[in-house]
Amino acid sequence: MEVYELHECYNCHKVGGKGSVKKRGPVLDNIGNLLTIEDIKKKIFDPTYLYAEGFEKEHKKGQMPDKYKELMTEEELAALAAYLSTLKNPAAETPKPVFVKTKIEHGFIVYGYVRDGGGKPVAGIEVQAKPLKEHAHAGSAKTNQEGYYEIFLHLHNEDSGTKITISAKNAQKDVVANYDPNDKVTKRQAAVDLVAS
Ligand code: HEC
């Protein structure tokens, strides 16, 4: 409950009739009957993971902040999810969760490793992926302990053939996003490893 208060979830959610004067998000009083602790955790760290039924528009607009992963420790997350899982009031109008299946035809993933000249992983370095196409948004991610990164880009069926520039510090590589627009099963992705000093 403390974590819930600290991170001001009440700005958009109601619990026990309190909070969310502007009614931006769903009432959470029955969330413990609808989601497991694991799924609550996932939703908080990645709001795109699922959405509350009837809130498709708010979900698409990304109204639930995508910042808790940066602001909360794993411990806080566990405590918050444990608290929410105790909210089991079947009389409350907490909407059913709808799980989002990643739509293959909506994106392209660039992933790989960044290593130094000696082959050691470079951790915590920012990697950028920029589609060379008008109005396309660049994506970025930081490498983990193993030097691994993964960047999701919004590329659609008609974008097959787009060149993407991947860069980290002084390293840069190009890759062409080639895929069959009619194939909605095979993951659309390219592996790009970089050597950065
Ligand atoms: C700026 C508004 C806003 C804030 C702040 C916010 N949320 Fe949300 N949240 C929403 C909206 C809007 C939805 C419904 C759309 C969706 O599911 O993405 C939602 C959905 C949810 C759901 C799914 C509910 C269901 O019935 O499936 C959970 C769980 C949730 N939020 C938990 C939290 C927690 C915990 C916090 C604080 C760490 C928080 N939210 C902060 C706006 C917000």
Boltz pocket constraint, residues with backbone or C-beta under 6 A from the ligand:
constraints:
  - pocket:
      binder: B
      contacts: [[A, 3], [A, 4], [A, 7], [A, 8], [A, 9], [A, 10], [A, 11], [A, 12], [A, 13], [A, 24], [A, 25], [A, 26], [A, 27], [A, 31], [A, 40], [A, 43], [A, 44], [A, 47], [A, 50], [A, 51], [A, 52], [A, 53], [A, 55], [A, 56], [A, 58], [A, 59], [A, 63], [A, 64], [A, 65], [A, 68], [A, 80], [A, 94], [A, 95], [A, 96], [A, 97], [A, 98]]
      max_distance: 6.0
